[in-house]
Structures are given as C-alpha cells and as structure tokens.
Amino acid sequence: QTHFLSHPLQAKMSRPVQARRLEGTDKNIWVEFVKLAATYSKVNLGQGFPDFPAPDFLTEAFTRALGGGNHMLHQYTRAFGHPPLVKVLGQLFEKLLGRELDPMTNVMVTVGAYQALFCCFQALVDEGDEVIIIEPFFDCYEAMVKMAGGTPVFVPLRLNPSKDGKLMSSADWQLDPAELASKFSERTKAIVLNSPNNPLGKVFSREELGLMAELCVKHDVLCISDEVYEWLVYDGKQHIRIASLQGMWDRTVTIGSAGKTFSATGWKVGWVVGPDRLLQHLRTVHQNSVYHCATIAQEAVAQGFQRELMLYGKPESYFVQLPKELQQKRDWLVRSLESVGMKPIIPEGTYFLVADISQFKSDVPDVPSSDEPYDYRFTKWMVKNKGLAAIPLSAFYSEAHKNNYTNFIRFCFAKEEATLKAANDILQKWKQEKTST
C-alpha cells in the first residue's frame, strides 16, 4: 500500500529554517581571519592565545587529576561548579572584593568566559531592553545582545592623544562623561564593561569606573563586567573591580577566565562571581544549555588557584610573574613596529596592542570596486604578501562607527620569544624593501 506517495513530495522547505534571533549575527571576523592566517601566515599575531606553555604547576595538576586514582574525576561533578574550584574562587574573590562570599551561590563555573557572557545576556536581557556597549568591544557582545532580543547602544572611547610627540597610550582613549550619561534611559537594562579592554588594552581608571557606577545606581542598571585580563596589567597600573565600588556588588556580575589567568585558553574554564539574586537566573540558563563543565579541567584549575592563594602578592606568584614577562614582550613588539613606521598605542593591560597604520596607504593597492575598509584591506594584504597576521580594529566597532577607525590593526604579543623574533624579521625585511624603493 503506497497511496501516501501519490502526493508529490515537496523536496525543498519554503519557509525560513533559521530562528529570527540569528538574523545579522551570522558573519564572524574570526572565521575569515583565522582561515587567512592558517593559509598564508608565517607568523600569526592575530588571535589572542599564547603559543608558550601553560605553567608546570598547572599541567602537573592536570596530569595528577587524570592518573591519580580518583576515578570520580572522570564523572559529572556539581553542575554549577566543581566544589573545590568554587570554594577557592570564593576565598580569592573575598580578598579581592573585600566582602564575604558563599561559594555555592555567589560563584558559578562556565565553559570559558564566553559561556559566562552568553548566560548573562540570555538570563538578564529581554526583548526591547537596551544594553550599552563601549567601543571598541569584543565582537560577541553585540551578537549575544541581539540573540537575547536586546538592542545594543554604542558609546565610543574617544582618542585624546598627547601632543608631546610621545607614543600614544591606551589611557588616551577616554569616555566622554556627557556622552556616556546620554546613553542611559529607562530602557537601559545593562552596561557591558571590559577592563582591561580587548582590543585596546585600556585599563579603566577609578574615576571612569566611578562615573559608570554612579550612572548604574542612578538608573538602576546592571553591569556585566568582563575582567578576563584582570591579572595582566603593566607599568604598575592597578586593575579595579567595579563590583567593589559603592552600590555595585548588588548589580554586577564579574566574569573571569582560567584560560587567560593561567595561559591555557583551550581548557575553557571560566566563572561568574556576583550576588545570588543575579546568579540564580544565570544558573537557569546554564543548566538548560551546557549543564556541566569538564571535571578534570576544573580540578586542575582549583589546584592552580590554591597555589596562587598561598603565594598571593609574593614574587614567585604566577600572577606576579606573567605580567612582568608579558610587559617585556609588549615593549619588544612596540619597538619592532615603531622601527618600521607603525605607531603603536601602548596598552596598559591584556595580550593586545593596537598600531596606527596610516603611513602605509601607498603600500596597499587600492581596490576601486571594494567598499572594504582600509584596515581590512591592509591586514589581508599584509598576511598574503608579508606572511604576518593581525586583526583589523574596525572589526571591534558597530556598523555605524566602523568607518571612523580604519587606520588601526590589532596584534597579540602573548607569544614566545621565537615568534616575536620571527615577526621582527618580517618587519625589518619590509623596512629594507621600503627604503630601497
């Protein structure tokens, strides 16, 4: 009996298959530039991950956990965070925030800081809510706000360069207080803060954070504070946690990353610290999306933090050593880029350094039919012709403001000496070619 086949089967679905919330979020800078780097680059200073090893004490903790006879470490642990990890994070953040924490309700472990961000936007942002994003911003903020049904509202850091001929610093990029205040309205649900900031490396000052805190309290707005580079600050700068400012604990979720803290980005262990009234909603999203994070990675990270808690503030602490090493790498790359005619903006923190490439317009052939911004064209030309990969800065801006920031590109300096030396060799060869033509 095959009568049901007498209706011609429609081979194609005519209605759209994707959910409306995906509209406009399908393009991703990383997919394109990671592929370009993989194809052409001899030296990749594009993506933000270290190519040097994670510290021995961390990888040894992982090996111990893997082979140490506790077979339960191969099974599920507590869904919202492995008890030893939330406990040690609770102890550390009590110290950092100056308040008592309950590790079971004030800390949640996530699959990297990325999933922590996703939980925040899904749990706290509703259809029609506005979310203030400071530009330049890590690109997923905009997509995640839109996927939650929210409306991103952008406020740029404005460049106030020092006039004394010195190199610019990320501190020269500042918020205009009146402009920031004008973005807050009764529709504003949250502001996203990223300090130290990717891509600029800006570390927000106490004054800037105070201004933000005041506006959040005045307008009853939440703060999603992405602090994954919290230990990576240079030149004696201090990272200030906005949750420690008056009136802010109750309205702030603070996001951190073991990947950035311990140079192990592939482990994907992140966390959120905040009041239970906010975290309870994040837990709902977490249990209905990933449910659980890798137990062994959490166990090893817990041991890493136990060590750091004991060595807190001492010279042999990884949190003291890593920024010292990275500051040297930063300074080395600054000199290399400067020698070839780029103008680096010295970052106060993070893995990243932004450089002005306006001197190179004559190197890069014009593509008359292209509406691609100069920094995109330059970056693609540089990877294909010089073998050096970086990321265009305008990728970190909203569509409306992209075209104001096309003279800059971002480099990652969290790399081995050999990698930075190879980058310098490329730059010096390029310099010779420029002077000989």
Secondary structure, DSSP 8 states (H G I E B T S, - for coil): --GGGGS----S--S--S-GGGTT----HHHHHHHHHHHH-SEE-SSS--SS---HHHHHHHHHHHHSS-GGGGS---TT--HHHHHHHHHHHHHHHTS---HHHHEEEEEHHHHHHHHHHHHH--TT-EEEEEES--THHHHHHHHTT-EEEEEE-EE---SSS---BGGGEE--HHHHHHT--TTEEEEEEESS-TTT-----HHHHHHHHHHHHHHT-EEEEE-TTTT-B-TT-----GGGSTTTGGGEEEEEEHHHHTT-GGG-EEEEE--HHHHHHHHHHHHTTT----HHHHHHHHHHHHHHHHTTTSTT-HHHHHHHHHHHHHHHHHHHHHHTT-EEEB-SBSSEEEEE-GGGTTTS---TT----HHHHHHHHHHHHH-EE-EEGGGGS-TTTGGG--SEEEEE--S-HHHHHHHHHHHHHHHHHHHH-
